[in-house]
Amino acid sequence: MILENSLKVIINVDGGSRGNPGPAACGIVIRHAASHEILYRAGLFLGRATNNVAEYQGLLGGLRQGAKLGATEVMVNSDSELLVRQMNGEYRVKNATLAKLCLEAHDLLSKFHKYKIVHVPREQNALADTMANKAMDLGRDFERSSPDAPASADDLPDRPPGGAGAREVLCLQYEIAWEDPPANYAKVSGMLAGAAVAAGSLVVLPEMFSTGFSMNAPAIAQGGAGKDEEFLASAARKHNAWMVGGVVKAGDGGKGLNQAVAFDPSGREVARYTKIHPFTFGREHEHYQGGDTPVVFDWAGAAVAPVICYDLRFPELFRLAVLEGADMFVVLANWPAAREHHWTSLLPARAIENLAYVAAVNTCGQNLHNLCSGKSAIIDPGGRNIAQAGNSECVIRANLDIPQMRKYRRAFPALKDIRLIGKDGPSGL
């Protein structure tokens, strides 16, 4: 790569440890300051270290790589307030190990014509965190060069770091090729290849992910272990991740079943949910028969309930799933732009009502009947967006801290006061 004589770069760094001290890694992302092109990104495995040491190692690694790229000016972004304040002389460095690392960092900074070290919110440091977590998952260094990196800052996954109980969910928002499974398999494969999916992650695809929201059920329904299921199972094995996607199966009387199916990292089917509420306004009920029960499956200790699009308007379904133990909901949709405000309002409501995470993936672009506006989102139990998509194709991701969510439920035990006919609130909360 040919660089300018005067190169200004932005270096995002992050570090973490699972145990403090424990297995540790740091993440580094270097972007061109003007174009935001990613010049370098990597996760470096550090062996056993503390969080603070890992943060400093990320800083040192970023500065060294910036020098290798020929940078003359650097702006370093870190979500570690301690590191930033120590480097800027606002805090005294009392720990001997950190003091040595701090001096080394200042020596490296002196090689640049200009530099600045800035504290940023976690959500603005998401990709560096992703790289650090990937290196910890692999137990080795993990590097990606620019050809398969996101093209701009807007493409960075919005994911706050989590603690020891955290796990990652990814939502793939894309424009579905109408009734063209091979094209959609290729689209999803490409997005997964560029996403650096961490082992054990949960990946969520839209409703009818391979065809779009088609009423042509006899033509698109797949019998037995269809090609959609084969694709999802294969992707789960390839990425060592959990996969959830919307499929169509044959039902009774010539109607189809609009379903969400989940596979574990071995490619084994672990759950199948049939959409309970067909969209009568769009005449879906004339082509698809509804299901009759919520489904909850285990994702490495987290209880996940899939729901599909129009189901979002029916809070009682979410309540019933919570009574079955749901910690989070995944919402698979083809939600139209005409009712985008309803989508963005109902998602946080379902999270708040149930003190649960919500990971919702919509499609985007024009299909045969509607324009879909995307706005996929991952929402915490307090109703706050921790990842939010725009209107175009992208991958959003977030770390979910399930133990912390359960602690929140115990501290604010509103679920104990559920009173449905014949149903009391769940015990043990």
N, C-alpha and C positions, 0 to 999 in steps of 0.2 A: 504494500500500500504506500503510495506517495503522499507525504504530508506537507503542509505549508511550512515555510520558514518560520512563521510565527503561529504556533498552534495553541489555541485555548481549549481546554477540556474540562468537563465536569466529571468528577470521580465520586460515585456513590459506594460507600463501604459499610459493611455490617459484620458482626461476629456474634457467635452464640455458643453455648455449652449445655449439654444435656446432663446435668448433675452438679455443675459449678463447685468444684472442678469435675469434669467428665469429658466424654468425647466432644470435641470442639471443632469448629470450622469458621472460616470467614468468607464473605462474598464480596466481589469487586465488579463494578460496572463502570466503564469509561465511555463517555459520549462526547462527540464534537459539540462544543458550546454553541455554535451557530445553527448547525443542521440537526442536531440531536441524533445523528447517526451513531450507532453503537460501534465503537472501535475495539472493544475488548470486554469480555465478561467471563468470570470464572468463580468457582468455589474451591477453596484450598483447605484440605483436611489438616488439622493441627495436632491430632492425637489427643492427649489429655491436657486440658487447660481450663481456666476460669473464663467467665463471660467477658470480664474486662480485658484480660490478655487477648482474647479472640478479637475484640473490637480494635485493639491496637495493632494486632497483626494484619487485620483488614486494611487499616490505614497505611501501614508500611508497605504491604503488597501493592496497594493502589498507587502509591507514590513511585515505587520502583517501576511499575509497569508504565505509568505516565511518562517517566523519564525515558524509558525504552522507546516509546512512541514519538519522542522528540518534542513533548509538550513544553511550552515556554511559560504558560500561565495555567494555574489549576484552581478550581473551586471544589473543595471536598465537602460532600454532604454525608452526615452521619446522624442516626437517630439516638446515639448515645450522648446524653447531655453531659455526663461526667467527662467523657473523652474530649468533647468540644471545649468545655470550660477549662479543663486542664491544659489543653494545647494552646488556648488563647490567654493563658495566664490568670484566669479568674479563680481557679481552684489550685491549691497547693497539692503536689503529687507526693503523698506520704508513703505509699507502698514502693519498696525498693525495686521490685520487678517492673512496675509500671513506670517508675521514674527513668529507668534505663531505656525503656521503649519510647518514652516521650522524648528523651534527648536524641535518640536515633531518628525519630520522625522529624524533629526540628532540623537535624543535619540534612535530611533528604529534602525538606522544603526549601532550604537555603540554595539549592541548585536551580530553582525556578526563578524567573524574573519577577513574577507576582504570584501570590497565593492567598487563599481565603478558606477558612474552615467554618462551616455553617451547621447549626443544629436544625434538622428537618423532622416533621412528623413521620411516624412509622409508615403511614400509607404512601409517602413519597419516596420511600426507600425499599419498596417491595421486591424489586427484582434482585437487588443485592442480598436481601434476606432469603429469597428463593434459592440463590446459588449456594449460600452457606448451608441451608438445610439439605440441599441435594448432596453436597459433599459429605455431610454427616450421615445421611442415609446410605451413601455408597461406601463410606469409610476410606475415601481416596479423593485426590484432586479431581475437579470436574471443570472442563473448560469448553466454552463455546466461542467461536469466532464470528465475525459480522455477517457472513452470508445467510445464516438461518436465525439471526437475531431480529427482534422487533425493529421496525424502521424509524420509530420516533418515540418520544416520551409518552405520547398518548397511548401507545401499545403496551406500556409496562403493566404487568399484573398488579392489581391493587390488593395487597395481602399483608396484614399486620403480623409480625412474628408472634408465635405462641410459646407457651411453656412446655413442660414435659408431657402434659396431657393433650397437646394440640395435635390436630390432624388437618390435612389440606383437602379442600373441595375445589373443583374446577368446573366452570360452566362454559360450554362452547356455543357461542352465538354466531350463526351464519345464515346466509340466504340459501334456502333449500331449493335444489333443482327439481322442478315439478315432475313427480312420478318417475324419477330417474335414479334408482338406487345406486348403480355403479358410480355415477357422478358424485353422489353424496357420500358414498364410502370413501372416495378419493379425497373429497374435501375434508372430511373428519380426520382421515389418516394424516393429511398434511398438517392440520392444526395440532394434532397430538405430537407429531414429530418435532414441531418447533416449540412445544410448551414445556419441555424439561419436567415431565410428570414425575413427581417423587413416588417412590415405592409405597404402596398402601393408600394412595390418594383415592378420592371418589370423584369420578368424572361423570358429568350429567349432560345429556344431549336433549334436544327439544322433542316435543310431541311429534309422532310420525316422522322420525328423524330422517328417513330415507326417501320419503315421497312427498312431504308436505301434507297439509290438512285436506285430503281428498275425500270426497263422498263416493268415489268409485271403489267401494269396498270389495266387490267380487274380483276386480282386476288386481288390486294391490295386496289383498290378504294372502298371507303365506301359511302354508300348512306345516304341521310338525315343527321340527327344529329348522326354521326357515333361514334364508340367507342373512336376514337382519340379525338373528340370534347368533349365527355363525360369525358374522363380522364383530359383534359386540364381545363374544367370548374370546375370539382371537386377539382383539385389541386389549382385553383385560390381561391375557397371558403375556402379550408382548411388552406391555408397560408395567406389569406387576401391580395393577391397580384394579379398583372396583369400577364397573361401568354400568350406567343406567341410561336407557334410551327408550323412546316411544316406538312401538311396533303395532301392526295390525294383523289380527288373526281371524279366522273364519268362526262365526258364531252360528246361532240357530236361524232358520227361516231365511237364509240368504243374506242375513245381516253380518256385519263385522264386529270385532271387539277392539276397541281403542285401548291399548295397554301400555304400561310401563314395565319393563323387565330389567332385572338387575343380575349382574354376574360378579363373582369374586375373582381374585387374581389368578386362581387356577383355571378359570374359564367355566366354573360351575354355576348354573343358574341358582340363585338364592331367593328370588322373589318375583312375583308376577301380579300386578295390580290392574284391574279393569276399571276404566273411568266410570264412576258412579253416576255422574250427571252429564249425559249427552246435551249438546248445545241446541236446544229446541228452536231458538230464534234463527239459527242457521240450518235447521232441518236435519241436524246430525242424528236425531232420534229415529229418523226414517231409514237410516242406513247402518246405524250401529246400536247394539243393545247395551244397556248400562250394566255395570257391576252392582254388587250389593254389600260389599264389606271393605273396610280399610285394611291395608296390609302394612306391617312393620317388619323390617329386616335388620339384622345385626351387621353393622359396619365396624368391625374390630372394637366392639364394646360400646358403640354408639347406636341407638335405635333410630332408624330412618324410615319415614313414611312417605312414599311417593304419591303425588296427586297430579291431576292432568287438567290444565287450562281452566275451563269453566268451573271445575271443582272449587276454584279459589273463592267463588262467590258464596260458598256454603260453609260457614264457620263450624257448624255442628259436625261435619266430617273431620275437621281438624281436632275438635274436642274428643271425638271418639278415638282417634289415633293416639292422642295424649293419654287417654285412659288405658290404652294398650301399651303405654310406656314410651311413646315417641319422644326423642330428644330434638329431632330436626325434621324438617319437611323439604323434599325436593319437588319443585313445581316444573313440569314439562309443558310447554305451551306453544301455540301459534296465535298469539294475542294481537288483534288488529290495532293499527295506529289510531283509528277513530275513537278507541276507548283506552288510550294510553294512560290517561289520568286515573282511571279505575285500577289499572294494573299497579301503578306506582303507589296508590293509596292502600289497596287491599293487602299487598305483600307485607308492609310493616305492621299492619293491623293484626295479621295472623301470627306474626312473631311475638308481638306484645301480648296478645290475648293468651297465648300458650307458653310464654316464657321459653321460647324455643328458637333455634336457628332456622332460617329459611334460605334455601339456595334455589333460585328461580331462573330458568333459562328460556328465553323466547327466541324466535327466529327473527330475521330482519329482511327487508327488501320486499319486492312485489311478487306475490304468487298469483295463481289463476284468478282468485276472487278478491283478495285484500292486500293492502299494504301493511306489513308488520314493522313496527318501529324499534324492535330490540328492547333496550332498557333492562336487560338481564341484571339481576342483583343478588348479592349475598348479604343477608341481614342478620344482625345479632339479636339476642333475646330481648334487648331493650328497644328494638325497632330502628336501630341505626344501620345505615348502609356501611358495610365494611369493604364492599367491592361493588362497582356500578359500571355498567356498560353504556355506551351511547347508542347510536342508531346503525352502526356499521358492524361488519364482522370482527370478532375479537374473542379472546379467551380472558375471562376474569377468574380470579382465584382468591382464596382466603384461608387462613388457618383458623379452625374452630377449636376452642378450648372447652371440651365437653365437661371435664371436672369442674371448671369454673362456672359453667352454666348451671350445673346441679347445685353448686354452692349458692348461687344466686336464687335458685328456686327454694332452697331451704331458708335463706334469709328473708325472702319475700314470698311466703307460702300461699299465694292466691289460688293455686290449683287445688288446694285442699277444700276450697269453698265451692267447687263445681257442684251444681245441683241440676242434673238432668233427670227426666222421668226414668226411674228404675236404675239410675246411675249416680253413685257418689264419687267424690273426688278420689284420686289415686292415693293409696296408702304409701307410707315410707318416704314422703317428700317433706 
